[in-house]
Amino acid sequence: MNVLFVCVGNTCRSQMAEAIANDLGNRASSAGTNPPDSGEIAENATIVLGEIGIDTGGLYAKSVDTVNPDDFDRIISMGCGVSCPSLPIDEDWGLEDPHGKGIEVYRNTREAVRKLVSEL
């Protein structure tokens, strides 16, 4: 399955989903409606992914403006009320945004993402 995970900043939840989905053998990408100009993802996201053996070397924040929705079987919002007029959102996972919170919140988000991705 080729899936796109979408959120606002594309620095936490959607990056974790992309990395976990790819690790499980899917083809996944992620994008945000307002990614940082630096392209950097949240340090805690890389830490919690590393804890489960997932390489984050190729991850970077991307804009939804660079995405062709026809390239994906499913487009999933991470739960931040993302409004993407150019993207048909198939599902919203309703996940809490860990941005700016402690490492334990990132771990909880990672585990929620792992469960949801494994059910795809």
Phi, psi and omega per residue, in radians:
M1 nan 2.432 3.082
N2 -1.856 1.975 -3.014
V3 -2.214 2.554 3.079
L4 -2.023 2.268 3.082
F5 -1.853 2.256 -3.024
V6 -2.161 2.423 2.985
C7 -2.625 -2.878 -3.093
V8 -1.372 -1.122 -3.022
G9 -1.514 -0.345 -3.076
N10 0.970 0.737 3.133
T11 -2.134 -0.260 -3.046
C12 -2.250 -1.553 -3.016
R13 -1.024 -0.889 -3.088
S14 -1.168 -0.562 3.072
Q15 -1.177 -0.740 3.098
M16 -1.083 -0.739 3.141
A17 -1.107 -0.766 3.110
E18 -1.019 -0.863 -3.082
A19 -1.143 -0.752 -3.121
I20 -1.187 -0.753 3.133
A21 -1.079 -0.766 3.112
N22 -1.118 -0.688 3.117
D23 -1.097 -0.535 3.138
L24 -1.519 0.075 3.050
G25 1.720 0.066 3.044
N26 -1.461 2.993 2.950
R27 -1.856 1.987 -3.040
A28 -2.327 2.637 3.035
S29 -2.417 2.993 3.063
S30 -2.517 2.809 3.126
A31 -2.795 2.839 -3.139
G32 -2.326 2.761 3.106
T33 -1.369 -0.354 -3.138
N34 -2.579 1.126 -3.111
P35 -1.258 2.718 3.108
P36 -1.200 2.547 3.116
D37 -1.041 -0.501 -3.108
S38 -1.223 -0.387 -3.092
G39 1.346 -0.014 -3.097
E40 -1.323 2.523 3.036
I41 -1.721 2.884 -3.085
A42 -1.101 2.333 -3.126
E43 -1.003 -0.719 -3.140
N44 -1.135 -0.521 3.078
A45 -1.140 -0.747 3.118
T46 -1.173 -0.627 3.132
I47 -1.121 -0.862 -3.064
V48 -1.245 -0.487 3.036
L49 -1.233 -0.702 3.093
G50 -1.079 -0.566 3.121
E51 -1.068 -0.438 3.130
I52 -1.899 0.289 3.017
G53 1.399 0.373 3.134
I54 -1.743 2.185 3.128
D55 -1.297 2.304 -3.124
T56 -1.924 0.191 -3.052
G57 -0.966 -0.603 -3.085
G58 -1.669 0.069 -3.089
L59 -1.453 2.404 3.043
Y60 -2.725 2.664 -3.122
A61 -1.265 2.344 -3.094
K62 -2.276 2.724 3.129
S63 -1.603 2.543 3.058
V64 -1.103 -0.350 3.138
D65 -1.170 -0.284 -3.126
T66 -1.681 0.099 -2.996
V67 -1.855 2.393 3.000
N68 -1.767 1.946 -3.071
P69 -1.061 -0.410 3.139
D70 -1.222 -0.217 3.142
D71 -1.411 -0.066 -3.005
F72 -2.166 2.516 3.051
D73 -1.328 -0.605 3.140
R74 -2.510 2.542 3.048
I75 -2.168 2.132 -3.022
I76 -2.095 2.219 3.012
S77 -1.469 2.510 -3.106
M78 -1.442 -0.156 3.048
G79 1.982 0.628 -3.099
C80 -2.131 0.415 3.123
G81 1.126 0.565 -3.114
V82 -1.105 2.250 3.063
S83 -1.943 1.879 -3.106
C84 -2.123 1.566 -3.092
P85 -0.958 -0.506 -3.097
S86 -1.563 -0.097 -3.104
L87 -2.085 2.188 3.073
P88 -1.435 1.805 -3.127
I89 -1.307 2.140 -3.138
D90 -1.477 -0.510 -3.028
E91 -2.773 2.587 3.062
D92 -2.119 2.158 -3.059
W93 -1.488 -0.211 3.049
G94 1.081 0.650 -3.110
L95 -1.521 2.460 3.073
E96 -1.109 2.444 3.109
D97 -1.432 2.056 -3.127
P98 -1.426 -0.082 -3.057
H99 -0.880 2.203 3.092
G100 1.410 0.049 -3.124
K101 -1.820 3.083 -3.069
G102 -1.274 2.927 -3.081
I103 -1.042 -0.592 -3.121
E104 -1.143 -0.613 3.074
V105 -1.135 -0.706 3.073
Y106 -1.098 -0.705 3.099
R107 -1.109 -0.748 3.111
N108 -1.091 -0.721 3.103
T109 -1.124 -0.767 3.107
R110 -0.987 -0.791 -3.118
E111 -1.168 -0.665 3.074
A112 -1.118 -0.744 3.116
V113 -1.115 -0.781 3.128
R114 -0.986 -0.770 -3.134
K115 -1.107 -0.854 -3.103
L116 -1.133 -0.734 -3.133
V117 -1.151 -0.674 -3.132
S118 -1.153 -0.322 3.129
E119 -1.592 -0.049 3.134
L120 -1.147 nan nan
